[in-house]
Amino acid sequence: MHPGDWHRIDDLDLFLSRAGTFLHSQPALHTVPLTVTEALRTRGPHAYGDVAPVFGVLERESEVRAVYFRTPPFRLNLTRLTPEEADALAVHLAAADHPLPGVSGERATAVAFAEAWQRHTGATAGLHESQRLYRLGTLTVPGPVPAGRPRIVEKRDRDQLAGWKDEFSVAIGGTADSRAGEWADSRIAYGGITFWEDTDGSPVSMAGATPMVAGQVRVAPVYTPSHLCGRGYAGAVTAEVSRAALASGADEVLLFTDLANPTSNALYQRIGYRPVADFAVYDFTA
């Protein structure tokens, strides 16, 4: 495969006009590019950072076969690629002097690209996280249901929500999010986070959901402060957000898990989530 089969696109509307049919063809596997491009479309090009996003398509015989995107400072995200396609993309991006902090995609694709990036740039690739994508089957509320109730976040919850976003980012191995307030505002604007409240009205856990696009909704993030874990709050609030997604008309309700966390994987399966595919996230260092 020739690197010229890959084409960089800097304009979101042009990217969607070229790749939209391809992305909608498999909404579950393409949930990340679908939800990220929807956020960019509604919130603007700086929804994820100060640097404009970058997109690209693999075209053969006038048909899009794969895409990539990156919203700096975050990692490159890929749809499914063969090893040959991954190698050609690495050549394409390396020739354009496109620096990358890492890559995320289906496991075989991420592995192939990480190996190709090492070959062509001399960078070192290290596995950051192994993930599993789940799709909701038959919703089951895990029991016993804890005391309290769900409540959609409101403007008065902004500081609480932004603080928990920071804590969540650190808990999954990242750093405090300097844009946590903006993130909270965007989620509050469309009712995208639900708290589980204790009987005294104190928030004890949260679960979010992306806006529906291509008939799919992805549950994210799910967070319970460490001192409140093990009381059933995460299961209750995740089940509620999943129920609401189905009630809104979603054809597919999805979520990602960290495969290193057996507790959360077991919980989501009790709620009714079933495996779709495994993903991997790699970090690159010079």
Beta strands, then each sheet from edge to edge (+ up, - down):
strand 1: 6-9
strand 2: 54-60
strand 3: 63-70
strand 4: 76-78
strand 5: 102-106
strand 6: 124-136
strand 7: 149-152
strand 8: 193-197
strand 9: 203-209
strand 10: 216-223
strand 11: 252-258
strand 12: 273-285
sheet 1: 1+ 2- 3+ 4- 5- 12+ 6- 11+ 10+ 9- 8+ 7-
end
